[in-house]
Amino acid sequence: MAARDQAKARAAHADVIDTVPGASLELVELDLGSLASVRAAAGMILERHPRIDILVNNVGLMGIPRRETEDGFEMQSALTTSGTSR
């Protein structure tokens, strides 16, 4: 489970484990608004696993006031396209 807010991620992790006791989950810190965070998360995942079998991106963001990521990209566009190949 890759998430920016690790407190919320831990709560979601606990909820999944309560619902599916045998679930195998890992938490990875990931802020899609930061290319450095994306690279760090990718590196961490590559260290632990030889491949990714499935990737589901879910960004809950729409109609926000214009903001930029720390890398200078328009926030909404950067977050909604971060799962695509560039």
PyMOL Python script that loads the backbone (N, CA, C, O; Angstrom):
from pymol import cmd

cmd.read_pdbstr("""\
ATOM      1  N   MET A   1       0.853  -1.166   0.000  1.00  0.00           N
ATOM      2  CA  MET A   1       0.000   0.000   0.000  1.00  0.00           C
ATOM      3  C   MET A   1       0.896   1.225   0.000  1.00  0.00           C
ATOM      4  O   MET A   1       1.598   1.497   0.974  1.00  0.00           O
ATOM      5  N   ALA A   2       0.866   1.955  -1.091  1.00  0.00           N
ATOM      6  CA  ALA A   2       1.657   3.181  -1.204  1.00  0.00           C
ATOM      7  C   ALA A   2       0.755   4.360  -0.852  1.00  0.00           C
ATOM      8  O   ALA A   2      -0.330   4.512  -1.414  1.00  0.00           O
ATOM      9  N   ALA A   3       1.208   5.185   0.072  1.00  0.00           N
ATOM     10  CA  ALA A   3       0.382   6.301   0.518  1.00  0.00           C
ATOM     11  C   ALA A   3       1.241   7.444   1.019  1.00  0.00           C
ATOM     12  O   ALA A   3       2.328   7.241   1.561  1.00  0.00           O
ATOM     13  N   ARG A   4       0.733   8.645   0.828  1.00  0.00           N
ATOM     14  CA  ARG A   4       1.419   9.839   1.318  1.00  0.00           C
ATOM     15  C   ARG A   4       1.274   9.949   2.834  1.00  0.00           C
ATOM     16  O   ARG A   4       2.253  10.209   3.534  1.00  0.00           O
ATOM     17  N   ASP A   5       0.078   9.754   3.335  1.00  0.00           N
ATOM     18  CA  ASP A   5      -0.204   9.898   4.765  1.00  0.00           C
ATOM     19  C   ASP A   5      -0.052   8.531   5.438  1.00  0.00           C
ATOM     20  O   ASP A   5      -0.939   7.683   5.341  1.00  0.00           O
ATOM     21  N   GLN A   6       1.059   8.327   6.107  1.00  0.00           N
ATOM     22  CA  GLN A   6       1.350   7.024   6.697  1.00  0.00           C
ATOM     23  C   GLN A   6       0.432   6.682   7.863  1.00  0.00           C
ATOM     24  O   GLN A   6       0.186   5.501   8.108  1.00  0.00           O
ATOM     25  N   ALA A   7      -0.079   7.661   8.587  1.00  0.00           N
ATOM     26  CA  ALA A   7      -1.029   7.376   9.668  1.00  0.00           C
ATOM     27  C   ALA A   7      -2.320   6.794   9.085  1.00  0.00           C
ATOM     28  O   ALA A   7      -2.856   5.814   9.603  1.00  0.00           O
ATOM     29  N   LYS A   8      -2.810   7.402   8.012  1.00  0.00           N
ATOM     30  CA  LYS A   8      -4.012   6.872   7.357  1.00  0.00           C
ATOM     31  C   LYS A   8      -3.724   5.503   6.738  1.00  0.00           C
ATOM     32  O   LYS A   8      -4.579   4.617   6.750  1.00  0.00           O
ATOM     33  N   ALA A   9      -2.525   5.339   6.202  1.00  0.00           N
ATOM     34  CA  ALA A   9      -2.158   4.053   5.600  1.00  0.00           C
ATOM     35  C   ALA A   9      -2.123   2.951   6.651  1.00  0.00           C
ATOM     36  O   ALA A   9      -2.580   1.836   6.402  1.00  0.00           O
ATOM     37  N   ARG A  10      -1.578   3.265   7.834  1.00  0.00           N
ATOM     38  CA  ARG A  10      -1.549   2.262   8.908  1.00  0.00           C
ATOM     39  C   ARG A  10      -2.962   1.876   9.342  1.00  0.00           C
ATOM     40  O   ARG A  10      -3.233   0.710   9.629  1.00  0.00           O
ATOM     41  N   ALA A  11      -3.860   2.864   9.389  1.00  0.00           N
ATOM     42  CA  ALA A  11      -5.254   2.575   9.754  1.00  0.00           C
ATOM     43  C   ALA A  11      -5.917   1.706   8.686  1.00  0.00           C
ATOM     44  O   ALA A  11      -6.648   0.773   9.018  1.00  0.00           O
ATOM     45  N   ALA A  12      -5.670   2.001   7.414  1.00  0.00           N
ATOM     46  CA  ALA A  12      -6.236   1.196   6.325  1.00  0.00           C
ATOM     47  C   ALA A  12      -5.647  -0.211   6.352  1.00  0.00           C
ATOM     48  O   ALA A  12      -6.355  -1.192   6.128  1.00  0.00           O
ATOM     49  N   HIS A  13      -4.357  -0.301   6.626  1.00  0.00           N
ATOM     50  CA  HIS A  13      -3.673  -1.602   6.729  1.00  0.00           C
ATOM     51  C   HIS A  13      -4.326  -2.447   7.822  1.00  0.00           C
ATOM     52  O   HIS A  13      -4.621  -3.624   7.615  1.00  0.00           O
ATOM     53  N   ALA A  14      -4.545  -1.841   8.978  1.00  0.00           N
ATOM     54  CA  ALA A  14      -5.169  -2.558  10.100  1.00  0.00           C
ATOM     55  C   ALA A  14      -6.579  -3.003   9.739  1.00  0.00           C
ATOM     56  O   ALA A  14      -6.998  -4.098  10.113  1.00  0.00           O
ATOM     57  N   ASP A  15      -7.314  -2.163   9.016  1.00  0.00           N
ATOM     58  CA  ASP A  15      -8.665  -2.505   8.601  1.00  0.00           C
ATOM     59  C   ASP A  15      -8.654  -3.706   7.645  1.00  0.00           C
ATOM     60  O   ASP A  15      -9.486  -4.606   7.762  1.00  0.00           O
ATOM     61  N   VAL A  16      -7.715  -3.712   6.712  1.00  0.00           N
ATOM     62  CA  VAL A  16      -7.615  -4.838   5.781  1.00  0.00           C
ATOM     63  C   VAL A  16      -7.275  -6.119   6.535  1.00  0.00           C
ATOM     64  O   VAL A  16      -7.875  -7.166   6.290  1.00  0.00           O
ATOM     65  N   ILE A  17      -6.313  -6.037   7.450  1.00  0.00           N
ATOM     66  CA  ILE A  17      -5.898  -7.225   8.217  1.00  0.00           C
ATOM     67  C   ILE A  17      -7.059  -7.726   9.089  1.00  0.00           C
ATOM     68  O   ILE A  17      -7.234  -8.934   9.252  1.00  0.00           O
ATOM     69  N   ASP A  18      -7.841  -6.812   9.641  1.00  0.00           N
ATOM     70  CA  ASP A  18      -9.011  -7.222  10.429  1.00  0.00           C
ATOM     71  C   ASP A  18     -10.039  -7.941   9.560  1.00  0.00           C
ATOM     72  O   ASP A  18     -10.676  -8.901   9.994  1.00  0.00           O
ATOM     73  N   THR A  19     -10.190  -7.465   8.332  1.00  0.00           N
ATOM     74  CA  THR A  19     -11.175  -8.034   7.417  1.00  0.00           C
ATOM     75  C   THR A  19     -10.676  -9.320   6.769  1.00  0.00           C
ATOM     76  O   THR A  19     -11.430 -10.278   6.600  1.00  0.00           O
ATOM     77  N   VAL A  20      -9.378  -9.326   6.404  1.00  0.00           N
ATOM     78  CA  VAL A  20      -8.765 -10.481   5.732  1.00  0.00           C
ATOM     79  C   VAL A  20      -7.489 -10.833   6.503  1.00  0.00           C
ATOM     80  O   VAL A  20      -6.399 -10.398   6.132  1.00  0.00           O
ATOM     81  N   PRO A  21      -7.624 -11.613   7.569  1.00  0.00           N
ATOM     82  CA  PRO A  21      -6.484 -11.875   8.452  1.00  0.00           C
ATOM     83  C   PRO A  21      -5.226 -12.414   7.761  1.00  0.00           C
ATOM     84  O   PRO A  21      -4.121 -12.165   8.243  1.00  0.00           O
ATOM     85  N   GLY A  22      -5.357 -13.122   6.682  1.00  0.00           N
ATOM     86  CA  GLY A  22      -4.181 -13.677   6.002  1.00  0.00           C
ATOM     87  C   GLY A  22      -3.590 -12.777   4.929  1.00  0.00           C
ATOM     88  O   GLY A  22      -2.672 -13.181   4.215  1.00  0.00           O
ATOM     89  N   ALA A  23      -4.111 -11.556   4.812  1.00  0.00           N
ATOM     90  CA  ALA A  23      -3.640 -10.650   3.758  1.00  0.00           C
ATOM     91  C   ALA A  23      -2.166 -10.316   3.953  1.00  0.00           C
ATOM     92  O   ALA A  23      -1.692 -10.158   5.078  1.00  0.00           O
ATOM     93  N   SER A  24      -1.464 -10.213   2.852  1.00  0.00           N
ATOM     94  CA  SER A  24      -0.050  -9.841   2.870  1.00  0.00           C
ATOM     95  C   SER A  24       0.069  -8.423   2.322  1.00  0.00           C
ATOM     96  O   SER A  24      -0.113  -8.194   1.127  1.00  0.00           O
ATOM     97  N   LEU A  25       0.376  -7.477   3.202  1.00  0.00           N
ATOM     98  CA  LEU A  25       0.444  -6.073   2.814  1.00  0.00           C
ATOM     99  C   LEU A  25       1.731  -5.442   3.315  1.00  0.00           C
ATOM    100  O   LEU A  25       2.245  -5.798   4.376  1.00  0.00           O
ATOM    101  N   GLU A  26       2.239  -4.505   2.539  1.00  0.00           N
ATOM    102  CA  GLU A  26       3.376  -3.691   2.958  1.00  0.00           C
ATOM    103  C   GLU A  26       3.003  -2.228   2.775  1.00  0.00           C
ATOM    104  O   GLU A  26       2.252  -1.883   1.863  1.00  0.00           O
ATOM    105  N   LEU A  27       3.519  -1.387   3.624  1.00  0.00           N
ATOM    106  CA  LEU A  27       3.314   0.052   3.487  1.00  0.00           C
ATOM    107  C   LEU A  27       4.555   0.686   2.883  1.00  0.00           C
ATOM    108  O   LEU A  27       5.681   0.387   3.280  1.00  0.00           O
ATOM    109  N   VAL A  28       4.331   1.564   1.918  1.00  0.00           N
ATOM    110  CA  VAL A  28       5.412   2.310   1.286  1.00  0.00           C
ATOM    111  C   VAL A  28       4.996   3.770   1.260  1.00  0.00           C
ATOM    112  O   VAL A  28       3.903   4.100   0.800  1.00  0.00           O
ATOM    113  N   GLU A  29       5.861   4.644   1.751  1.00  0.00           N
ATOM    114  CA  GLU A  29       5.549   6.071   1.714  1.00  0.00           C
ATOM    115  C   GLU A  29       5.715   6.571   0.289  1.00  0.00           C
ATOM    116  O   GLU A  29       6.751   6.351  -0.338  1.00  0.00           O
ATOM    117  N   LEU A  30       4.681   7.251  -0.224  1.00  0.00           N
ATOM    118  CA  LEU A  30       4.691   7.732  -1.602  1.00  0.00           C
ATOM    119  C   LEU A  30       3.832   8.976  -1.726  1.00  0.00           C
ATOM    120  O   LEU A  30       2.631   8.935  -1.457  1.00  0.00           O
ATOM    121  N   ASP A  31       4.437  10.074  -2.129  1.00  0.00           N
ATOM    122  CA  ASP A  31       3.722  11.319  -2.422  1.00  0.00           C
ATOM    123  C   ASP A  31       3.830  11.543  -3.922  1.00  0.00           C
ATOM    124  O   ASP A  31       4.901  11.887  -4.422  1.00  0.00           O
ATOM    125  N   LEU A  32       2.725  11.350  -4.647  1.00  0.00           N
ATOM    126  CA  LEU A  32       2.751  11.485  -6.099  1.00  0.00           C
ATOM    127  C   LEU A  32       3.008  12.913  -6.550  1.00  0.00           C
ATOM    128  O   LEU A  32       3.220  13.149  -7.739  1.00  0.00           O
ATOM    129  N   GLY A  33       2.996  13.866  -5.634  1.00  0.00           N
ATOM    130  CA  GLY A  33       3.309  15.251  -5.952  1.00  0.00           C
ATOM    131  C   GLY A  33       4.797  15.541  -5.898  1.00  0.00           C
ATOM    132  O   GLY A  33       5.208  16.692  -6.043  1.00  0.00           O
ATOM    133  N   SER A  34       5.613  14.513  -5.690  1.00  0.00           N
ATOM    134  CA  SER A  34       7.064  14.681  -5.571  1.00  0.00           C
ATOM    135  C   SER A  34       7.777  13.581  -6.346  1.00  0.00           C
ATOM    136  O   SER A  34       7.672  12.401  -6.011  1.00  0.00           O
ATOM    137  N   LEU A  35       8.508  13.984  -7.390  1.00  0.00           N
ATOM    138  CA  LEU A  35       9.261  12.986  -8.150  1.00  0.00           C
ATOM    139  C   LEU A  35      10.309  12.298  -7.284  1.00  0.00           C
ATOM    140  O   LEU A  35      10.590  11.117  -7.489  1.00  0.00           O
ATOM    141  N   ALA A  36      10.888  13.004  -6.328  1.00  0.00           N
ATOM    142  CA  ALA A  36      11.858  12.385  -5.417  1.00  0.00           C
ATOM    143  C   ALA A  36      11.183  11.285  -4.603  1.00  0.00           C
ATOM    144  O   ALA A  36      11.772  10.226  -4.384  1.00  0.00           O
ATOM    145  N   SER A  37       9.961  11.527  -4.156  1.00  0.00           N
ATOM    146  CA  SER A  37       9.231  10.519  -3.399  1.00  0.00           C
ATOM    147  C   SER A  37       8.887   9.321  -4.277  1.00  0.00           C
ATOM    148  O   SER A  37       8.966   8.179  -3.826  1.00  0.00           O
ATOM    149  N   VAL A  38       8.506   9.575  -5.530  1.00  0.00           N
ATOM    150  CA  VAL A  38       8.202   8.485  -6.460  1.00  0.00           C
ATOM    151  C   VAL A  38       9.443   7.631  -6.684  1.00  0.00           C
ATOM    152  O   VAL A  38       9.367   6.403  -6.656  1.00  0.00           O
ATOM    153  N   ARG A  39      10.589   8.278  -6.908  1.00  0.00           N
ATOM    154  CA  ARG A  39      11.833   7.526  -7.112  1.00  0.00           C
ATOM    155  C   ARG A  39      12.206   6.714  -5.869  1.00  0.00           C
ATOM    156  O   ARG A  39      12.617   5.559  -5.979  1.00  0.00           O
ATOM    157  N   ALA A  40      12.064   7.317  -4.696  1.00  0.00           N
ATOM    158  CA  ALA A  40      12.398   6.617  -3.450  1.00  0.00           C
ATOM    159  C   ALA A  40      11.485   5.408  -3.244  1.00  0.00           C
ATOM    160  O   ALA A  40      11.952   4.332  -2.870  1.00  0.00           O
ATOM    161  N   ALA A  41      10.189   5.585  -3.487  1.00  0.00           N
ATOM    162  CA  ALA A  41       9.247   4.473  -3.329  1.00  0.00           C
ATOM    163  C   ALA A  41       9.550   3.366  -4.337  1.00  0.00           C
ATOM    164  O   ALA A  41       9.534   2.186  -3.987  1.00  0.00           O
ATOM    165  N   ALA A  42       9.824   3.739  -5.576  1.00  0.00           N
ATOM    166  CA  ALA A  42      10.155   2.739  -6.601  1.00  0.00           C
ATOM    167  C   ALA A  42      11.410   1.973  -6.217  1.00  0.00           C
ATOM    168  O   ALA A  42      11.471   0.754  -6.376  1.00  0.00           O
ATOM    169  N   GLY A  43      12.408   2.682  -5.713  1.00  0.00           N
ATOM    170  CA  GLY A  43      13.644   2.025  -5.279  1.00  0.00           C
ATOM    171  C   GLY A  43      13.409   1.054  -4.144  1.00  0.00           C
ATOM    172  O   GLY A  43      13.969  -0.042  -4.128  1.00  0.00           O
ATOM    173  N   MET A  44      12.574   1.457  -3.188  1.00  0.00           N
ATOM    174  CA  MET A  44      12.260   0.588  -2.052  1.00  0.00           C
ATOM    175  C   MET A  44      11.545  -0.676  -2.516  1.00  0.00           C
ATOM    176  O   MET A  44      11.856  -1.778  -2.065  1.00  0.00           O
ATOM    177  N   ILE A  45      10.583  -0.503  -3.423  1.00  0.00           N
ATOM    178  CA  ILE A  45       9.836  -1.653  -3.932  1.00  0.00           C
ATOM    179  C   ILE A  45      10.758  -2.575  -4.720  1.00  0.00           C
ATOM    180  O   ILE A  45      10.677  -3.794  -4.573  1.00  0.00           O
ATOM    181  N   LEU A  46      11.631  -2.018  -5.550  1.00  0.00           N
ATOM    182  CA  LEU A  46      12.565  -2.834  -6.334  1.00  0.00           C
ATOM    183  C   LEU A  46      13.552  -3.601  -5.452  1.00  0.00           C
ATOM    184  O   LEU A  46      13.969  -4.705  -5.801  1.00  0.00           O
ATOM    185  N   GLU A  47      13.921  -3.023  -4.321  1.00  0.00           N
ATOM    186  CA  GLU A  47      14.809  -3.725  -3.387  1.00  0.00           C
ATOM    187  C   GLU A  47      14.124  -4.949  -2.780  1.00  0.00           C
ATOM    188  O   GLU A  47      14.777  -5.957  -2.509  1.00  0.00           O
ATOM    189  N   ARG A  48      12.815  -4.863  -2.568  1.00  0.00           N
ATOM    190  CA  ARG A  48      12.074  -5.922  -1.878  1.00  0.00           C
ATOM    191  C   ARG A  48      11.483  -6.977  -2.807  1.00  0.00           C
ATOM    192  O   ARG A  48      11.254  -8.113  -2.391  1.00  0.00           O
ATOM    193  N   HIS A  49      11.233  -6.604  -4.070  1.00  0.00           N
ATOM    194  CA  HIS A  49      10.484  -7.489  -4.968  1.00  0.00           C
ATOM    195  C   HIS A  49      11.083  -7.477  -6.372  1.00  0.00           C
ATOM    196  O   HIS A  49      11.507  -6.426  -6.853  1.00  0.00           O
ATOM    197  N   PRO A  50      11.122  -8.633  -7.033  1.00  0.00           N
ATOM    198  CA  PRO A  50      11.671  -8.683  -8.386  1.00  0.00           C
ATOM    199  C   PRO A  50      10.733  -8.088  -9.441  1.00  0.00           C
ATOM    200  O   PRO A  50      11.176  -7.712 -10.526  1.00  0.00           O
ATOM    201  N   ARG A  51       9.447  -8.004  -9.123  1.00  0.00           N
ATOM    202  CA  ARG A  51       8.487  -7.448 -10.079  1.00  0.00           C
ATOM    203  C   ARG A  51       7.214  -7.011  -9.340  1.00  0.00           C
ATOM    204  O   ARG A  51       6.995  -7.365  -8.182  1.00  0.00           O
ATOM    205  N   ILE A  52       6.390  -6.237 -10.040  1.00  0.00           N
ATOM    206  CA  ILE A  52       5.073  -5.847  -9.538  1.00  0.00           C
ATOM    207  C   ILE A  52       4.053  -6.566 -10.411  1.00  0.00           C
ATOM    208  O   ILE A  52       4.061  -6.409 -11.632  1.00  0.00           O
ATOM    209  N   ASP A  53       3.183  -7.347  -9.799  1.00  0.00           N
ATOM    210  CA  ASP A  53       2.181  -8.094 -10.550  1.00  0.00           C
ATOM    211  C   ASP A  53       0.951  -7.262 -10.879  1.00  0.00           C
ATOM    212  O   ASP A  53       0.314  -7.477 -11.910  1.00  0.00           O
ATOM    213  N   ILE A  54       0.614  -6.318 -10.013  1.00  0.00           N
ATOM    214  CA  ILE A  54      -0.552  -5.477 -10.254  1.00  0.00           C
ATOM    215  C   ILE A  54      -0.312  -4.128  -9.586  1.00  0.00           C
ATOM    216  O   ILE A  54       0.259  -4.049  -8.499  1.00  0.00           O
ATOM    217  N   LEU A  55      -0.757  -3.079 -10.251  1.00  0.00           N
ATOM    218  CA  LEU A  55      -0.625  -1.732  -9.711  1.00  0.00           C
ATOM    219  C   LEU A  55      -1.951  -1.016  -9.924  1.00  0.00           C
ATOM    220  O   LEU A  55      -2.430  -0.910 -11.053  1.00  0.00           O
ATOM    221  N   VAL A  56      -2.540  -0.527  -8.843  1.00  0.00           N
ATOM    222  CA  VAL A  56      -3.797   0.211  -8.919  1.00  0.00           C
ATOM    223  C   VAL A  56      -3.535   1.610  -8.385  1.00  0.00           C
ATOM    224  O   VAL A  56      -3.167   1.777  -7.222  1.00  0.00           O
ATOM    225  N   ASN A  57      -3.724   2.606  -9.225  1.00  0.00           N
ATOM    226  CA  ASN A  57      -3.550   3.998  -8.809  1.00  0.00           C
ATOM    227  C   ASN A  57      -4.918   4.589  -8.505  1.00  0.00           C
ATOM    228  O   ASN A  57      -5.869   4.401  -9.263  1.00  0.00           O
ATOM    229  N   ASN A  58      -5.008   5.301  -7.394  1.00  0.00           N
ATOM    230  CA  ASN A  58      -6.255   5.936  -7.008  1.00  0.00           C
ATOM    231  C   ASN A  58      -5.921   7.289  -6.409  1.00  0.00           C
ATOM    232  O   ASN A  58      -5.439   7.379  -5.280  1.00  0.00           O
ATOM    233  N   VAL A  59      -6.180   8.338  -7.173  1.00  0.00           N
ATOM    234  CA  VAL A  59      -5.909   9.689  -6.699  1.00  0.00           C
ATOM    235  C   VAL A  59      -7.243  10.374  -6.462  1.00  0.00           C
ATOM    236  O   VAL A  59      -8.019  10.563  -7.399  1.00  0.00           O
ATOM    237  N   GLY A  60      -7.514  10.745  -5.232  1.00  0.00           N
ATOM    238  CA  GLY A  60      -8.768  11.418  -4.895  1.00  0.00           C
ATOM    239  C   GLY A  60      -8.595  12.922  -4.948  1.00  0.00           C
ATOM    240  O   GLY A  60      -8.418  13.566  -3.915  1.00  0.00           O
ATOM    241  N   LEU A  61      -8.644  13.486  -6.146  1.00  0.00           N
ATOM    242  CA  LEU A  61      -8.345  14.899  -6.313  1.00  0.00           C
ATOM    243  C   LEU A  61      -9.132  15.426  -7.501  1.00  0.00           C
ATOM    244  O   LEU A  61      -9.095  14.834  -8.580  1.00  0.00           O
ATOM    245  N   MET A  62      -9.847  16.536  -7.318  1.00  0.00           N
ATOM    246  CA  MET A  62     -10.555  17.116  -8.456  1.00  0.00           C
ATOM    247  C   MET A  62     -10.935  18.551  -8.158  1.00  0.00           C
ATOM    248  O   MET A  62     -11.360  18.887  -7.053  1.00  0.00           O
ATOM    249  N   GLY A  63     -10.776  19.374  -9.149  1.00  0.00           N
ATOM    250  CA  GLY A  63     -11.231  20.754  -9.059  1.00  0.00           C
ATOM    251  C   GLY A  63     -10.564  21.565  -7.956  1.00  0.00           C
ATOM    252  O   GLY A  63     -11.199  22.414  -7.330  1.00  0.00           O
ATOM    253  N   ILE A  64      -9.286  21.302  -7.721  1.00  0.00           N
ATOM    254  CA  ILE A  64      -8.589  22.057  -6.683  1.00  0.00           C
ATOM    255  C   ILE A  64      -8.100  23.387  -7.251  1.00  0.00           C
ATOM    256  O   ILE A  64      -7.916  23.503  -8.463  1.00  0.00           O
ATOM    257  N   PRO A  65      -7.886  24.388  -6.405  1.00  0.00           N
ATOM    258  CA  PRO A  65      -7.295  25.633  -6.897  1.00  0.00           C
ATOM    259  C   PRO A  65      -5.914  25.347  -7.493  1.00  0.00           C
ATOM    260  O   PRO A  65      -5.247  24.395  -7.089  1.00  0.00           O
ATOM    261  N   ARG A  66      -5.493  26.160  -8.440  1.00  0.00           N
ATOM    262  CA  ARG A  66      -4.213  25.940  -9.091  1.00  0.00           C
ATOM    263  C   ARG A  66      -3.082  25.959  -8.064  1.00  0.00           C
ATOM    264  O   ARG A  66      -2.910  26.919  -7.312  1.00  0.00           O
ATOM    265  N   ARG A  67      -2.311  24.854  -8.058  1.00  0.00           N
ATOM    266  CA  ARG A  67      -1.121  24.728  -7.221  1.00  0.00           C
ATOM    267  C   ARG A  67      -0.082  23.982  -8.029  1.00  0.00           C
ATOM    268  O   ARG A  67      -0.405  23.343  -9.030  1.00  0.00           O
ATOM    269  N   GLU A  68       1.153  24.061  -7.598  1.00  0.00           N
ATOM    270  CA  GLU A  68       2.220  23.331  -8.269  1.00  0.00           C
ATOM    271  C   GLU A  68       2.847  22.329  -7.317  1.00  0.00           C
ATOM    272  O   GLU A  68       2.883  22.546  -6.106  1.00  0.00           O
ATOM    273  N   THR A  69       3.342  21.223  -7.877  1.00  0.00           N
ATOM    274  CA  THR A  69       4.075  20.246  -7.087  1.00  0.00           C
ATOM    275  C   THR A  69       5.432  20.834  -6.748  1.00  0.00           C
ATOM    276  O   THR A  69       5.800  21.891  -7.262  1.00  0.00           O
ATOM    277  N   GLU A  70       6.174  20.161  -5.891  1.00  0.00           N
ATOM    278  CA  GLU A  70       7.511  20.656  -5.541  1.00  0.00           C
ATOM    279  C   GLU A  70       8.447  20.640  -6.749  1.00  0.00           C
ATOM    280  O   GLU A  70       9.501  21.275  -6.730  1.00  0.00           O
ATOM    281  N   ASP A  71       8.058  19.907  -7.809  1.00  0.00           N
ATOM    282  CA  ASP A  71       8.870  19.845  -9.021  1.00  0.00           C
ATOM    283  C   ASP A  71       8.412  20.839 -10.085  1.00  0.00           C
ATOM    284  O   ASP A  71       8.962  20.863 -11.186  1.00  0.00           O
ATOM    285  N   GLY A  72       7.405  21.664  -9.764  1.00  0.00           N
ATOM    286  CA  GLY A  72       6.967  22.719 -10.660  1.00  0.00           C
ATOM    287  C   GLY A  72       5.883  22.339 -11.650  1.00  0.00           C
ATOM    288  O   GLY A  72       5.596  23.106 -12.570  1.00  0.00           O
ATOM    289  N   PHE A  73       5.271  21.166 -11.483  1.00  0.00           N
ATOM    290  CA  PHE A  73       4.176  20.761 -12.360  1.00  0.00           C
ATOM    291  C   PHE A  73       2.853  21.199 -11.754  1.00  0.00           C
ATOM    292  O   PHE A  73       2.721  21.294 -10.534  1.00  0.00           O
ATOM    293  N   GLU A  74       1.864  21.469 -12.622  1.00  0.00           N
ATOM    294  CA  GLU A  74       0.535  21.809 -12.135  1.00  0.00           C
ATOM    295  C   GLU A  74       0.010  20.610 -11.357  1.00  0.00           C
ATOM    296  O   GLU A  74       0.046  19.491 -11.870  1.00  0.00           O
ATOM    297  N   MET A  75      -0.475  20.810 -10.137  1.00  0.00           N
ATOM    298  CA  MET A  75      -0.785  19.744  -9.186  1.00  0.00           C
ATOM    299  C   MET A  75      -1.784  18.713  -9.722  1.00  0.00           C
ATOM    300  O   MET A  75      -1.498  17.516  -9.696  1.00  0.00           O
ATOM    301  N   GLN A  76      -2.935  19.151 -10.202  1.00  0.00           N
ATOM    302  CA  GLN A  76      -3.951  18.179 -10.617  1.00  0.00           C
ATOM    303  C   GLN A  76      -3.466  17.357 -11.800  1.00  0.00           C
ATOM    304  O   GLN A  76      -3.660  16.142 -11.829  1.00  0.00           O
ATOM    305  N   SER A  77      -2.848  17.991 -12.759  1.00  0.00           N
ATOM    306  CA  SER A  77      -2.339  17.269 -13.929  1.00  0.00           C
ATOM    307  C   SER A  77      -1.228  16.311 -13.531  1.00  0.00           C
ATOM    308  O   SER A  77      -1.187  15.180 -14.016  1.00  0.00           O
ATOM    309  N   ALA A  78      -0.332  16.742 -12.663  1.00  0.00           N
ATOM    310  CA  ALA A  78       0.788  15.897 -12.239  1.00  0.00           C
ATOM    311  C   ALA A  78       0.300  14.661 -11.498  1.00  0.00           C
ATOM    312  O   ALA A  78       0.807  13.563 -11.731  1.00  0.00           O
ATOM    313  N   LEU A  79      -0.663  14.818 -10.623  1.00  0.00           N
ATOM    314  CA  LEU A  79      -1.134  13.682  -9.829  1.00  0.00           C
ATOM    315  C   LEU A  79      -1.981  12.713 -10.632  1.00  0.00           C
ATOM    316  O   LEU A  79      -1.944  11.509 -10.379  1.00  0.00           O
ATOM    317  N   THR A  80      -2.738  13.211 -11.588  1.00  0.00           N
ATOM    318  CA  THR A  80      -3.594  12.309 -12.357  1.00  0.00           C
ATOM    319  C   THR A  80      -2.834  11.601 -13.474  1.00  0.00           C
ATOM    320  O   THR A  80      -3.327  10.607 -14.009  1.00  0.00           O
ATOM    321  N   THR A  81      -1.651  12.084 -13.838  1.00  0.00           N
ATOM    322  CA  THR A  81      -0.879  11.431 -14.895  1.00  0.00           C
ATOM    323  C   THR A  81       0.335  10.700 -14.347  1.00  0.00           C
ATOM    324  O   THR A  81       1.101  10.119 -15.116  1.00  0.00           O
ATOM    325  N   SER A  82       0.524  10.717 -13.043  1.00  0.00           N
ATOM    326  CA  SER A  82       1.736  10.126 -12.471  1.00  0.00           C
ATOM    327  C   SER A  82       1.808   8.617 -12.680  1.00  0.00           C
ATOM    328  O   SER A  82       2.897   8.047 -12.618  1.00  0.00           O
ATOM    329  N   GLY A  83       0.692   7.964 -12.922  1.00  0.00           N
ATOM    330  CA  GLY A  83       0.717   6.514 -13.134  1.00  0.00           C
ATOM    331  C   GLY A  83       0.945   6.123 -14.575  1.00  0.00           C
ATOM    332  O   GLY A  83       0.988   4.935 -14.893  1.00  0.00           O
ATOM    333  N   THR A  84       1.094   7.101 -15.456  1.00  0.00           N
ATOM    334  CA  THR A  84       1.297   6.787 -16.862  1.00  0.00           C
ATOM    335  C   THR A  84       2.775   6.827 -17.196  1.00  0.00           C
ATOM    336  O   THR A  84       3.573   7.422 -16.471  1.00  0.00           O
ATOM    337  N   SER A  85       3.127   6.196 -18.284  1.00  0.00           N
ATOM    338  CA  SER A  85       4.518   6.187 -18.735  1.00  0.00           C
ATOM    339  C   SER A  85       4.846   7.510 -19.380  1.00  0.00           C
ATOM    340  O   SER A  85       4.064   8.037 -20.172  1.00  0.00           O
ATOM    341  N   ARG A  86       6.014   8.053 -19.039  1.00  0.00           N
ATOM    342  CA  ARG A  86       6.432   9.332 -19.646  1.00  0.00           C
ATOM    343  C   ARG A  86       7.647   9.115 -20.496  1.00  0.00           C
ATOM    344  O   ARG A  86       8.159  10.060 -21.096  1.00  0.00           O
TER     345      ARG A  86
END
""", "prot")
cmd.dss("prot")
cmd.show_as("cartoon", "prot")
cmd.util.cbc("prot")
cmd.orient("prot")
